[in-house]
Amino acid sequence: MCVKASAPAKYRALDYTEVCGISAIYIEIRGQDFDEPLGTLVYLVEAGNGEAIEIPERHLEPYE
C-alpha cells in the first residue's frame, strides 16, 4: 500500500512499505483518535527503518 498524496502530512512523513496488520475501528473513542467513523479499517504499516504507524484506509491506495 502507498500513502495517498492527499493524506495528512502526519501519514506521509515516511516512506511506508509494508502492511503489518489490519484492524477495524469498533470503539467510538478510537474513532475519535483517527477522526474516522466506526467500522473504518486501519492499517498498521511499517517503513524500511522499522518505524510503524496506523493509517486509516481512506488515506491509502494499492501500490502499482
C-alpha atoms as a printed R data frame, in Angstrom:
   type eleno elety resid chain resno       x      y      z
1  ATOM     1    CA   MET     A     1   0.000  0.000  0.000
2  ATOM     2    CA   CYS     A     2   1.050  3.580 -0.610
3  ATOM     3    CA   VAL     A     3   0.029  6.679  1.291
4  ATOM     4    CA   LYS     A     4  -2.034  8.984 -0.938
5  ATOM     5    CA   ALA     A     5  -0.540 12.364 -1.784
6  ATOM     6    CA   SER     A     6  -3.750 13.927 -0.414
7  ATOM     7    CA   ALA     A     7  -3.304 12.288  3.021
8  ATOM     8    CA   PRO     A     8  -2.480 14.488  6.025
9  ATOM     9    CA   ALA     A     9   1.246 15.169  6.456
10 ATOM    10    CA   LYS     A    10   1.402 13.041  9.621
11 ATOM    11    CA   TYR     A    11   0.722  9.972  7.455
12 ATOM    12    CA   ARG     A    12   3.138 10.963  4.671
13 ATOM    13    CA   ALA     A    13   6.151 11.522  6.947
14 ATOM    14    CA   LEU     A    14   7.955  8.306  5.996
15 ATOM    15    CA   ASP     A    15   8.172  6.007  3.016
16 ATOM    16    CA   TYR     A    16   5.931  3.195  4.263
17 ATOM    17    CA   THR     A    17   6.464 -0.076  2.524
18 ATOM    18    CA   GLU     A    18   4.752 -2.974  4.266
19 ATOM    19    CA   VAL     A    19   1.340 -3.697  5.783
20 ATOM    20    CA   CYS     A    20   1.823 -5.486  9.106
21 ATOM    21    CA   GLY     A    21  -1.772 -5.624 10.292
22 ATOM    22    CA   ILE     A    22  -5.349 -4.506  9.729
23 ATOM    23    CA   SER     A    23  -7.986 -3.719 12.330
24 ATOM    24    CA   ALA     A    24 -11.412 -2.105 12.380
25 ATOM    25    CA   ILE     A    25 -12.491  0.826 14.498
26 ATOM    26    CA   TYR     A    26 -15.201 -0.578 16.734
27 ATOM    27    CA   ILE     A    27 -14.941  1.697 19.778
28 ATOM    28    CA   GLU     A    28 -16.047  5.317 19.495
29 ATOM    29    CA   ILE     A    29 -13.027  6.754 21.312
30 ATOM    30    CA   ARG     A    30 -10.673  5.007 18.860
31 ATOM    31    CA   GLY     A    31 -12.650  6.513 16.001
32 ATOM    32    CA   GLN     A    32 -12.180  9.927 17.560
33 ATOM    33    CA   ASP     A    33  -8.408  9.351 17.710
34 ATOM    34    CA   PHE     A    34  -8.387  8.988 13.911
35 ATOM    35    CA   ASP     A    35 -11.380 11.270 13.189
36 ATOM    36    CA   GLU     A    36 -12.995  8.282 11.457
37 ATOM    37    CA   PRO     A    37 -16.388  6.553 11.832
38 ATOM    38    CA   LEU     A    38 -16.952  3.148 13.402
39 ATOM    39    CA   GLY     A    39 -16.204  0.309 11.003
40 ATOM    40    CA   THR     A    40 -13.288  2.079  9.304
41 ATOM    41    CA   LEU     A    41 -10.324 -0.167  8.577
42 ATOM    42    CA   VAL     A    42  -6.974  0.982  9.971
43 ATOM    43    CA   TYR     A    43  -3.741 -0.408  8.548
44 ATOM    44    CA   LEU     A    44  -0.558 -0.826 10.551
45 ATOM    45    CA   VAL     A    45   2.215 -0.052  8.070
46 ATOM    46    CA   GLU     A    46   5.959 -0.233  8.593
47 ATOM    47    CA   ALA     A    47   8.734  1.774  6.968
48 ATOM    48    CA   GLY     A    48  12.044  0.312  5.879
49 ATOM    49    CA   ASN     A    49  13.689  1.755  9.014
50 ATOM    50    CA   GLY     A    50  11.322 -0.243 11.271
51 ATOM    51    CA   GLU     A    51   9.082  2.658 12.312
52 ATOM    52    CA   ALA     A    52   5.377  1.780 12.205
53 ATOM    53    CA   ILE     A    53   2.189  3.847 12.164
54 ATOM    54    CA   GLU     A    54  -1.552  3.188 11.888
55 ATOM    55    CA   ILE     A    55  -3.247  4.806  8.889
56 ATOM    56    CA   PRO     A    56  -6.990  4.830  8.083
57 ATOM    57    CA   GLU     A    57  -7.867  3.038  4.852
58 ATOM    58    CA   ARG     A    58  -9.075  6.163  3.024
59 ATOM    59    CA   HIS     A    59  -5.524  7.570  3.093
60 ATOM    60    CA   LEU     A    60  -4.023  4.516  1.361
61 ATOM    61    CA   GLU     A    61  -4.035  3.199 -2.171
62 ATOM    62    CA   PRO     A    62  -2.719 -0.006 -3.737
63 ATOM    63    CA   TYR     A    63   0.908  0.034 -4.812
64 ATOM    64    CA   GLU     A    64   1.269 -0.290 -8.572
